[in-house]
Structures are given as structure tokens and as C-alpha cells.
């Protein structure tokens, strides 16, 4: 019997979900706040944890960090409204298994839980293979660059927003290189606890620290001869950056607690959704390491910039969803297609895949209609961006709404670092704090 923890401040929702899951054979426990959830996570073991992204006393993403520090292998499923899609996408890079949108569909949450239990790497390690190249100008240019750099041994830095398919690009480079028959090893640096990073990279010998109960092979050694993909490289601590630079320069690693060095031959491919050069200028990322990793740069475009690829992705994900869910949905009606075309897709390809899978799950016939889409998506997707922020002829209210949207996006980009946010917005911190209070955006 699998043990599940639900962390959500909506007691009625918790009870309903617990009742449903218990009928399916799970053991379920609830927590109604960040503090209660944290205490429960630190004192008990669970097979799956469901967390609402908005909790009354803290952010659900902070609780995700607690889980990943306490038990990195435990799958976490985030529950979120459509207004928090960007935060949910950030959660994926921090190590969340998947996210589901509210109102939560019972069949969808059951399928996601069973997927995480069946194979904890299903979403994180196979999602990169669930994409097609596309025919847009930006996609063709990117594929041309992949073809040029893949046969070389150059280090590649892949830049792009979360959900754009950066791991797909990394795998494509590996598959088209002379290392294709050797291992491709991916590490999510965003989900890596700081005190375990060196062990994950270089390995350790038994007894080298308290929890080292057996020898561990590091990922550098596991990828020997092949490719090591470091996703969200900007999240590494300064100390680990130094160790990583030394390993790349010397092509040797030393497991923690060992006196013997191991020679390794790996190609390094990294990815980030941050402005890494800006992090270098601010002293958060080593300049020498940056230049080692950035021998060649690839920019992965946002889905919203690839309009001619949208229908290709839609048809591809429809086939995948039918196979995954054992359905026979044939197509989407015209209204759904129009919603998809007008929506901005802040979660990019990952959000599109999740939306289509959910729609296929809810569709009773062979055609997906708007009834199978979240109401929020229909209202947002069918309205042009500026019209979403204009209410009547009130110019002041229009400007305020656009300003709120801009502040929210910048805060999410800098992970709610208000000093950085003020710098990007070109205002002083006091002005930013006043606006946060004015618009009730304080967190």
C-alpha cells in the first residue's frame, strides 16, 4: 500500500481527495499548512506527496525544497491554478515530478500518482524524447546549429525558458555525436541538495560522511565516454562550481573520502533559463567556468515564437496521450484550436503537452471540445494579451493591470529576489515595496 501526503489549506478538497484515493487502495494523510506539512514530512515517510502551490503561511515551492532535501527520490506533484503555471513550471526544474491544474480531475491525479509510483523517472527523463523538431524558421535554424556542433567535442550551453525542450536539444546533440553509443547522463542541478552535489558529481566511498553507508559511483564516472548534461547549471553553489571547473580542466575526479583519482572523458552540455552572464557580472557564477561551459551557445525559442510548429506539436502530443491513456481521440474542434493558437503558453511545450493529455483524458467522444479545457484557459486563451488587461475605458486601471503583470513576471524570473527585481524594473527598492503593497502582491 502506497502512502500519500496531501498538503492543501482547503480542508474540503483534502477530504474529498483522500476519500477518492483511499477507495483506490492508498493510505492518505493530510496537512493544511506549510508548517504542518513540513513537520509531517520531516517525521514520516511517504511514497508520493501532493502540494498546493499556494499555502497560507508560505509558498508550496519552499515545501518542495524541504522534500528534496529530506528525501530527494520522493516524487512531488504540485497542484496549481492556471494563474500559477509559471511557478509550476519552475517547480519542475526544482525536482517536482509533475504538476496538475485545479480543479483537479480525479482520473488525472490518479494517473499521475500511478505514473510516479511505477517509474519515478517517467516524466523527468523521458519528457525530452516527447518532442518533435518543428518546421518554423527558428526551429530549422536551431537544428542546423545542432548538426554543426554535434560532431565536435565543444561544450554547449543551451539557453531557454523552462519547458522549451532544452533536454531534448542536449539529447539530440549526443545522438548525433561520435559518443552516441556511450551513456547520456542528465543531472538536474536545480533539484540537487547543496550538501549532496559533490557526491552526486564525483561519488564517495563508504564511511566518508555520516550517510555514506556504501560506495557511490558519481555521475562523471557513470557518463565516462559519453555526455554529461547539467540542467539549470546556475543553481550550483560557488564551492561546487570550483570543483566542477577542476574536473573539467584536469579530466580527473576524486570521490569524496578517496585518495585515488579517476580519469574521465565526458562531453559537458549545460542548460539554464537564467541570464548566466549577468550572474557572472554579479559574482554569483565563476567567469572561468562560464567560458569553459560556453564554447557554443544554443537558444531554444519559446513556443509562442513558433506559431508554425504549434499544430505539429498538438498532433504529436495527441498521439502520445492516446497511447498513454488508452484513448482513441481523433482531433480537436475549431474553437479549441483557436484557443490554443491565441494562448501565450507561459509553460511552453511542457504546458501544451499537459493540457492536451488532460483534455484527452476528459473527452468522452472522439473530438476534443472546449468542455474538456479548463475554464481559465478558454478565457485567457481567447483574449489578446493587452485586451486581458483592459477593463472598459479606464486608462489608469489599464496601466495598473499591465504594471502588475510586469512586476509578477520579473519577480518570478528572479525567484522573488526583490533587490534583483527592482534593478531589472529600473526602480529603487522602496518604490518596488510600495507597489507590492499597493497591488497586494506581498509574499
N, C-alpha and C positions, 0 to 999 in steps of 0.2 A: 504494500500500500504506500503510495507516494504522499509525502507531507507537504502541504502548500500553506504559505502565509499570504494573506491579503492585507495590504496597508492602504486604507482609504478612510477619509473622515465622514463619508456618507454611510451611516450605520444601516440604513435600509438596504442600500445596494450591497453592502457586505453580507448581510443576512441572506439576501436572495441568491447571490453568487455562491456563498457557502453551501446553501441548501442544494443548489444545482450540482455543484462539484461533488458533494457527499453522495448524491444519488448515483454519480458516475464512479464511485468507489475510492474517492480521495479522502484523506484526512486533512481537515482545514482549520486554520486558526486565523483570527482577525486582530488587527491593531488599528486604532483610529487616529493616530497622530505620528509625527516623525519620532518624537521621544519614546513613545510606546513601541513603535516599530523597531527602533534602534536597540532598545533594551531586549526585545524578544529575539532579534537577530543575533545579538551577542551572547545569548544564553541558551539558544536552541538551534537544532539543525533542521534545515528544510531542503526539499528536493527542487522546489520552484518557489519563487517569490514574486507576487504581483504588487506593484507600487503605483499609486496615483501620482501623477507628476506634480499636482498641486496639493500640498498638505497645509494645515492651518498654522503650524509652528515652524515650518522650514520647507525647503524645496525637495521634491522627490528625487532629484538628481543627487543631492547630498546623501540621501539614504542609499542610493545605488553605489556611491563610493564606499560607504560603510560595508555593504555586502561584498564588494570586490576586494576589499582589504581583509575582511574576515574569512571569506570563502570564495576565492576567485572563480572556481568551477561551477558555482551555483547559478543556474540561469535566472535572469531577472526579466520580467515582462512589464513594460511601462504601459499605463492606461492614461490616455490623454484626449482632450477635446481637439477639434481641428484648429483652434486658435493657438495651440501649443505644438504644432507639428515640428517647427524648427527645434524646439527643445527636445522633442522625442528623437529627432534625427541626431542631435548632439549626444543623446543617451546611448545610441548605437555605437558611436565611436568611443564612448566611455566603457563599453563592455556589456551593455544590455543585449539580451538575446533577440528581442523584438519589441515592437510597440503595437498596441491596438487602440482604435479610436472609440470614444464614447459617443452615443450609448453603445455599450459593449454587447455584441451579439453572442449568445451562449455557445453556438456551434463554432464560431470563430475562435473564441477564447479556449474552448476545449481542444480544437485542432492545434492551436499554438502551444498549449501546455503539453500535449502529447508529442508534438514535434521536438520540444526541448528535452523531454524525458527520453525519447527514442534515440536521439543523437544530438548532444549538446552543441555540436558544431554545424548543424544543418544550415542555419541562416548565416552565421558568421563566415563560414568557409566555402559555401557553395554559391552564395549570392552573386559573387563576382562572375560566375560562369553563366548566370541567368540573363546576360545582356547580349544584344547584337550590335554590330558596328555602326550602322546607320549610313545614310547617303547624303546628309547635309554637307555643306561646304566645310564647316568646322570639323565634322567627323572625318571627312576624307583627308583633310589636312593632318589631323591627329594620326590617322592610320598610316599616312605617308611617313611621318616622323618616326612612328614605331618601327616601320620597315627599315628605316635608315639606321636607327640606334641599336636595334635588337641584336644584330650580328657582332657588335663590338662588346668590349668589356667595360664601357663607360658606366659610371654611376649615374643614375637617373633620379631626378626629383620631380615627382608628379604633384601638380597643384590643382586644386579644385574644391568646390563646396562638398559638404557631406552628402552622400547619396548619388554622386555623379558617376560612380563606377571606377574609382581610382585603382582598386584592387584588380578589376578586370584588365585595365591597361597594364598593370605590373605583370599579371599572368601572361598576357599576350606577348609582352617583351620576352619573358622567359621561354615561352613556347616557340618563338621564332629565333631563339639564340642557339648556339652550339652546346648550351647547357641544358637543353630541353629534356634530356633523358635522366638528368640528375634532379635532386629534390628542389621543390619550391616551398620555402618555409615562410609563413607570414606571422608577424608579431604585432599585436595592437598595443602600441605604446601608451595610448590613452587609457587603457584598462589595466595597465601594469602597475601594481603597487610599488612605490618608490623603493622600499627596502628589499623587494624581490627582483628588481630589474637586472642587477648584475648576475644573479644566479640564473635567471631566465636566459640571458645572453650567453654566459660563459660556463654555466654549470657549477656544480660544487661536489665536494667529497663528503662522505658520511662523517658527521660529528663536527663539521666546520662551523656550525652555529646551532642554536637550540632546536630548531625544527628540521634540521638536516638529518633525517633518520636513515637515509640511504644515499648512494651516489646518484647524481643527476647529470645527464648529458645536456649541455647548453645548446641553444638553437644555432649558434655559429657552427658547432661541430655537426649538428643534425643536417645543416644545409651544405656541408662541405662538397665542393664540386659544382654546386648549383647556385640558386638565387635566394638571398635573404631579403624579404620585403618588410620594411619597418613603417607601419602605418601611423599617422599622427605623431611624427618624429619630434615635433615641437614640444611635446609633453614630457620629454626626458629631463631629469634633473641635471644640473650642471656637472655634478660628480660623475654621473653615468656617461654624460657626453664626453668627458675626458677619457674614460675607459674605452668607449666606443671608438674614439679617434685613434687611440693607441693600437687597438685591434686591427683597424683598417690599414693603418700605416705599416705595421710590422707583420701583418698577416699571421699573427700568432695570438693565442688566447691562453689564459691560465685559470682553470676552475678555482673557485673560492676554496681555500684550505689546502690547495695542492702546491707542490714545489716544482711541478713539471709543466712546461709549456707545450701546447699542441698547435701544430701548423695547420692553417685552414686556407682554403681557396674558395671564396664566395664573392658573388657579384652583389653589390648593395643597391637596392631600389627603395626609395623612401617616398612618403606621401604626406601631404599636410593640407589643411583647409585654412591655415593661418598665413599671415604675411611674415614669412620666416626672415626675410632680410630686415624687416622692421624690428623683429625680435633680436637680431644681431646688433642693430644700432642701439637698442635699448639695454644691451648687455645681458639678455636672457638666454641667448644661444651663441655658442662659440663660433667666431668667424672662420677659424681654420677648419672646423668640422663642416661648416656650411659649404665651403668651397670644395671640400673633399666629396661631399654628397651631391653637389650641384654641377657635375661635369656636363650634364644635359638636362634641360627643363622641358616638361610637357605640361600644357594647361588643358585640363579637361573641361569642356564647356558645360554650362547649366542646361538642364532640359528645356527651359523656357527659351534658350537661344537656338534650339534645334527643332524648329517647327516642322520641317520636312521629315524628321525622324519619328515624330510622335506616333503616327499611325503604325509604323513598323514595330515600335515597342509595344503598342497596345495589342496588336495581333499576336506578338510573341508571348506576352505575359498571359494572354487569354489561353493559349495552348498549354502553357505551364500550369496555370490554375486548374484547367480541366483535368490535367493529368494528376496533379497533387490531390484534388478534391473528388476525383472520380465523377466529374460532371460532364455534360455534353452541351454546353452553351456555345452558340454559333457566332453571335455577333452582338453589337451594341446599336441601339436605336439612334436616330439622328440627334435627338436632344442631348443624349449622354455624350456623344462625340463632340457636340458644340461646347458642352461644359468642360470637357477635357481640353479642348483647344484654347479656351479662354482663361482657364485657371493658370496661375503662375507657378505651381508646383515647387514650393519652397524646399520640400524634401527630395526634389529631383526624381531620378529614376526609381529609387527605393520607395518613395511615396507612391508613385504611379503603380508599381508592382503590388504594393499592399492594398491600394484602392481597388485594383482590378480583382485581386484574389478575394477580397471581401464581397465585392459585387457579384462575382460568380457563385460564391457560397450562398448568397441571399436570393439569387434568381431562381424562380420556380419553373420558368419555361426555358426556351432556347435563346431568347433575346434579352439582353440586359437593358432594363428601362431605368428611368430616374428614380423609381421607387426603391431600387437597390443601392442607391447612393446616399451617403449621409446628407441630411438637410443643409448642414453648414457648407458642404462642398458645392451644392447646387446654387445656393445664394451667393457664395463668393465667386464661384467659377463663372457664373453667367453675367457678372458685372465687371466692366472695365476697371482697372486699378484706381484711377482718380475718382470715378463715379462711386467707388466703395466708400470714399471719404467725404463726399459732398452730400450734405443734407439740406435740400432746399437752396435758398439764395443767400444764406448767412455766410459771408466771406470769412468772418472771424472764426466761426466754428469749423469751416473747411480747413483753414490754415492750422488750427489747433489739432485737428484729426490727422493731418499729414505729418505734423511735428511729432505727435505721439507715436505714429508708426515708425518714423525715422529713429527716434530715441530707443524704441523697443528693439529694432533691428541691430543698432550699434551695441546696445547692452548685451544682447545675445552673442554677437560676434566676439566681444572681449570677455565673455563669461562673467558679466556683471561687475567687472573691474571699473568702478566709477571714475577713477583718475584717467584711465585709458580712454574711456567713453567720452569724457569731457574734451580730451585732446583731439580725438577724431572729429567731434562735433564742432570744434573750434570755439568752445565757450569755457569759462572758468568753472571750477568745481562747485562754487557757491550757486552759480546760475543753474547748473545741472540739478543740484539738490532741490532748489526751489521749484524747478519744473517737475521733478519727480513727485514732489509733494502736491503741486498744483493739479497734476493729472492722475494723482493716486496711483503712482507706479512704484512706490517704495516697496522694497523686498526685504 
